Amino acid sequence: MMIQLAIGDAYGGGFEYAPKRMIRAQNDLSAYAQHPRFARAPGRYTDDTQMALAIAELMADEAEWTREELARRFYAVFARDPREGYARRFHAFLTEIDGPEELLARIVPTSEKSGAAMRSGPIGLYANEEDVLGRADLQARITHDTPGGRAAAHAAALATHHFARRDGAPEDLPEYLAERLEDAVWLEPWTKSVGPLGMMSARAAVGLLATHDSLSELLRACVDLTGDVDTVATIALGAASCSTRYAQDLPRVLHEGLEEGDYGRGYLAALDARLMAAVGLTA
């Protein structure tokens, strides 16, 4: 899961809010793209994967689900490996604070943006649906304690759960979310460019998950939407990687081109194995 999630993030990161002409010319999965404005190297993942790492590591370690432990994990993944990709103000906040206690003391959790949704995918691996919703909600409330921020986190986690634990069909995902979250908005297709709000990214990911049957097609479709496409791809590929109903056909060049280093490809693969073992699934 973490490898595919990171590939989606890193590939999408090259096209985040990029011009349509660039996307038309380069979105063919033949290589990671160099972003036209950001200096981030092609194949390097963003905050989407880094924040999902915090959740996945907590799960793999079978640690206690508390606000304090979550804050410790959020702070630790950034402090050990500072990187760009975070919203400007949140990046400055993480750079300024001196630890997880200060994070909890100073955070203003009123954002409707996608931070809580982009890191929620791994939570859906838990077997119990109530655990999935409760833990997605707990982590969202730390930074995105708003209706949209929390609902997007719930949906991203349940999308993974639908595939990993229910063996759900892609086309049934919108109806499952609409029924479980009691909101018909999940039945409405998303066709516009994706802005910064969590509900935008989550709705876009759900719509594409329901209408594609391979990871390659799914990734290209995420980027074709334009806008915050790395977040859409992070949510969508993380969920689809847990399903036997999608062709697991991401090109080798994207696997091999994903960043290495202390928290790169090898680390993600090892974490995948630990994560699946912790939740009782086969990697």
C-alpha positions as CSV (number, residue, x, y, z in Angstrom):
1,M,0.0,0.0,0.0
2,M,2.6,2.5,1.0
3,I,4.7,2.0,-2.2
4,Q,1.7,2.6,-4.4
5,L,0.5,5.6,-2.3
6,A,3.9,7.1,-2.6
7,I,4.2,6.6,-6.3
8,G,0.8,8.3,-6.7
9,D,2.0,11.2,-4.6
10,A,5.4,11.5,-6.2
11,Y,4.0,11.2,-9.8
12,G,1.2,13.6,-9.1
13,G,3.5,16.0,-7.3
14,G,5.2,16.7,-10.7
15,F,1.9,18.0,-12.0
16,E,0.4,19.7,-8.9
17,Y,-1.4,22.8,-10.2
18,A,0.7,22.6,-13.4
19,P,-0.6,24.0,-16.7
20,K,-2.9,21.8,-18.7
21,R,-0.5,21.9,-21.7
22,M,2.2,20.3,-19.6
23,I,-0.2,17.6,-18.4
24,R,-1.3,16.8,-21.9
25,A,2.3,16.6,-23.1
26,Q,3.8,14.6,-20.2
27,N,1.1,12.6,-18.4
28,D,1.9,9.3,-20.0
29,L,3.5,7.4,-17.0
30,S,6.8,7.2,-18.8
31,A,8.7,9.1,-16.1
32,Y,8.3,11.3,-13.1
33,A,8.0,14.9,-14.2
34,Q,10.0,17.9,-13.0
35,H,7.5,20.4,-11.7
36,P,7.7,23.7,-13.6
37,R,7.9,25.8,-10.4
38,F,9.1,23.6,-7.5
39,A,12.7,22.5,-7.2
40,R,11.7,19.1,-5.8
41,A,13.4,16.3,-7.6
42,P,11.3,14.0,-9.8
43,G,10.3,10.9,-7.9
44,R,10.4,12.5,-4.5
45,Y,7.2,12.2,-2.5
46,T,5.5,15.1,-0.7
47,D,3.7,15.8,2.6
48,D,0.9,13.5,1.6
49,T,3.1,10.4,1.9
50,Q,5.0,11.8,4.9
51,M,1.9,12.3,6.9
52,A,0.5,8.9,5.9
53,L,3.8,7.5,7.1
54,A,3.1,8.9,10.6
55,I,-0.2,7.0,10.7
56,A,1.2,3.8,9.1
57,E,4.1,3.7,11.6
58,L,1.8,4.1,14.5
59,M,-0.3,1.2,13.2
60,A,2.7,-1.0,12.5
61,D,4.1,-0.4,16.0
62,E,0.6,-1.2,17.4
63,A,0.9,2.0,19.4
64,E,-1.9,3.6,21.4
65,W,-4.4,5.8,19.5
66,T,-4.3,9.0,21.5
67,R,-4.0,12.7,20.5
68,E,-0.6,12.8,22.2
69,E,0.8,9.8,20.3
70,L,-0.5,11.1,17.0
71,A,1.0,14.5,17.6
72,R,4.3,12.8,18.4
73,R,4.2,10.9,15.2
74,F,3.2,13.9,13.1
75,Y,6.1,15.9,14.5
76,A,8.6,13.1,14.3
77,V,8.2,12.3,10.6
78,F,8.8,16.0,9.7
79,A,11.6,16.6,12.2
80,R,13.6,13.7,11.0
81,D,13.1,14.4,7.3
82,P,12.0,18.1,6.6
83,R,10.6,18.5,3.1
84,E,8.6,20.8,1.0
85,G,5.0,20.1,0.0
86,Y,3.2,21.2,3.1
87,A,0.9,24.2,3.0
88,R,3.1,27.2,3.5
89,R,1.8,28.2,7.0
90,F,1.8,24.6,8.3
91,H,5.3,24.1,7.1
92,A,6.4,27.2,8.9
93,F,4.5,26.0,12.0
94,L,6.2,22.6,12.0
95,T,9.6,24.3,11.6
96,E,9.0,26.7,14.5
97,I,7.6,24.4,17.1
98,D,9.8,22.5,19.5
99,G,8.0,19.2,19.9
100,P,4.6,17.4,19.9
101,E,3.4,19.1,23.1
102,E,3.8,22.5,21.4
103,L,2.1,21.2,18.3
104,L,-1.0,20.3,20.4
105,A,-0.8,23.5,22.4
106,R,-0.6,25.9,19.4
107,I,-2.4,24.2,16.6
108,V,-5.6,25.9,15.4
109,P,-7.5,23.0,13.9
110,T,-9.9,24.9,11.7
111,S,-8.7,23.9,8.3
112,E,-11.0,22.5,5.6
113,K,-8.0,21.5,3.5
114,S,-6.9,18.0,2.6
115,G,-4.3,17.2,5.3
116,A,-6.4,14.9,7.3
117,A,-7.7,13.0,4.3
118,M,-4.4,12.5,2.6
119,R,-3.0,10.6,5.6
120,S,-6.1,8.5,6.4
121,G,-5.8,5.7,3.8
122,P,-3.9,3.3,6.0
123,I,-6.5,3.5,8.8
124,G,-9.0,1.7,6.5
125,L,-6.9,-1.5,6.9
126,Y,-8.4,-2.1,10.3
127,A,-11.0,-4.9,10.3
128,N,-13.6,-3.1,12.4
129,E,-15.5,-0.3,10.6
130,E,-16.2,1.6,13.8
131,D,-12.4,1.6,14.6
132,V,-11.8,2.9,11.1
133,L,-14.2,5.8,11.5
134,G,-13.2,6.6,15.1
135,R,-9.5,6.7,14.4
136,A,-9.9,8.6,11.2
137,D,-11.9,11.1,13.2
138,L,-9.5,11.3,16.1
139,Q,-6.5,12.1,13.9
140,A,-8.5,14.6,11.8
141,R,-9.6,16.6,14.9
142,I,-6.0,17.4,15.7
143,T,-5.5,19.6,12.6
144,H,-8.8,19.6,10.6
145,D,-11.6,19.7,13.1
146,T,-14.1,21.0,10.6
147,P,-17.1,19.2,8.9
148,G,-15.3,19.0,5.6
149,G,-11.9,18.1,7.0
150,R,-13.3,15.3,9.0
151,A,-15.7,14.0,6.4
152,A,-12.9,13.8,3.8
153,A,-10.8,11.8,6.3
154,H,-13.7,9.4,7.0
155,A,-14.2,8.8,3.2
156,A,-10.5,8.3,2.5
157,A,-10.2,5.7,5.2
158,L,-13.4,3.9,4.3
159,A,-12.3,3.8,0.6
160,T,-9.4,1.6,1.7
161,H,-11.6,-0.4,4.0
162,H,-14.1,-1.1,1.2
163,F,-11.4,-2.8,-0.8
164,A,-9.1,-4.3,1.9
165,R,-11.8,-5.7,4.2
166,R,-15.1,-5.9,2.2
167,D,-13.6,-7.0,-1.2
168,G,-15.9,-4.3,-2.5
169,A,-16.4,-3.6,-6.2
170,P,-15.1,-0.2,-7.4
171,E,-18.5,0.8,-8.8
172,D,-20.1,0.2,-5.4
173,L,-17.8,2.6,-3.5
174,P,-19.9,5.8,-3.9
175,E,-23.0,4.0,-2.7
176,Y,-21.2,2.5,0.3
177,L,-19.8,5.9,1.3
178,A,-23.2,7.6,0.8
179,E,-24.9,5.1,3.0
180,R,-22.3,4.8,5.7
181,L,-21.6,8.6,5.9
182,E,-25.2,9.5,5.3
183,D,-24.4,12.0,2.6
184,A,-25.5,11.7,-1.1
185,V,-22.6,13.9,-2.2
186,W,-20.5,10.8,-2.6
187,L,-22.8,9.7,-5.4
188,E,-22.1,12.8,-7.5
189,P,-19.2,12.4,-10.0
190,W,-16.4,14.9,-9.8
191,T,-15.3,16.4,-13.2
192,K,-13.7,19.7,-12.3
193,S,-10.2,20.7,-11.4
194,V,-9.3,19.9,-7.8
195,G,-8.8,22.7,-5.4
196,P,-7.2,22.6,-1.9
197,L,-10.2,21.5,0.2
198,G,-10.3,18.0,1.5
199,M,-13.7,17.2,0.2
200,M,-12.6,18.1,-3.3
201,S,-9.7,15.6,-3.2
202,A,-11.7,12.9,-1.5
203,R,-14.7,13.3,-3.9
204,A,-12.4,13.3,-6.9
205,A,-10.6,10.2,-5.7
206,V,-13.8,8.3,-5.0
207,G,-15.2,9.2,-8.4
208,L,-12.1,7.9,-10.2
209,L,-11.9,4.8,-8.1
210,A,-15.4,3.9,-9.1
211,T,-14.8,4.2,-12.9
212,H,-11.4,2.7,-13.5
213,D,-10.0,-0.9,-13.1
214,S,-6.2,-0.5,-13.2
215,L,-3.7,1.5,-11.2
216,S,-2.1,2.9,-14.4
217,E,-5.4,4.2,-15.7
218,L,-6.3,5.5,-12.3
219,L,-3.1,7.5,-11.9
220,R,-3.4,9.1,-15.3
221,A,-7.0,10.0,-14.7
222,C,-6.0,11.6,-11.3
223,V,-3.5,13.9,-13.0
224,D,-5.8,14.7,-15.9
225,L,-8.2,16.4,-13.5
226,T,-5.6,19.2,-12.9
227,G,-5.1,21.0,-9.6
228,D,-4.2,19.2,-6.3
229,V,-3.6,16.0,-8.2
230,D,-1.0,14.6,-5.9
231,T,-3.4,14.4,-3.1
232,V,-6.1,12.8,-5.3
233,A,-3.6,10.2,-6.5
234,T,-2.3,9.5,-2.9
235,I,-5.8,8.7,-1.7
236,A,-6.9,6.8,-4.8
237,L,-3.8,4.6,-5.4
238,G,-3.5,3.8,-1.7
239,A,-7.0,2.4,-1.7
240,A,-6.9,0.7,-5.0
241,S,-3.6,-1.1,-4.1
242,C,-5.6,-3.0,-1.5
243,S,-8.0,-4.5,-4.0
244,T,-7.8,-7.6,-6.3
245,R,-10.2,-5.8,-8.6
246,Y,-7.7,-3.4,-10.0
247,A,-4.8,-4.4,-12.3
248,Q,-1.7,-3.7,-10.3
249,D,0.1,-2.4,-13.4
250,L,2.1,0.7,-12.4
251,P,5.1,0.9,-14.8
252,R,8.4,-0.4,-13.5
253,V,10.0,3.0,-14.3
254,L,7.8,4.5,-11.6
255,H,8.7,1.9,-9.0
256,E,12.4,2.2,-9.8
257,G,12.3,6.0,-10.0
258,L,10.7,6.4,-6.6
259,E,13.2,8.1,-4.2
260,E,15.6,6.0,-2.2
261,G,17.3,7.2,1.0
262,D,16.5,6.6,4.6
263,Y,12.7,6.9,4.1
264,G,12.4,6.0,0.5
265,R,11.5,3.0,-1.5
266,G,13.2,0.3,0.7
267,Y,11.8,1.8,3.9
268,L,8.3,2.0,2.4
269,A,8.4,-1.6,1.3
270,A,9.5,-2.8,4.8
271,L,6.9,-0.6,6.4
272,D,4.2,-2.1,4.1
273,A,5.1,-5.6,5.4
274,R,5.0,-4.5,9.1
275,L,1.8,-2.7,8.6
276,M,0.0,-5.6,7.0
277,A,1.2,-8.0,9.6
278,A,0.0,-5.7,12.4
279,V,-3.5,-5.6,11.0
280,G,-3.6,-9.3,10.1
281,L,-3.4,-9.0,6.3
282,T,-1.0,-10.4,3.7
283,A,1.3,-7.8,2.1
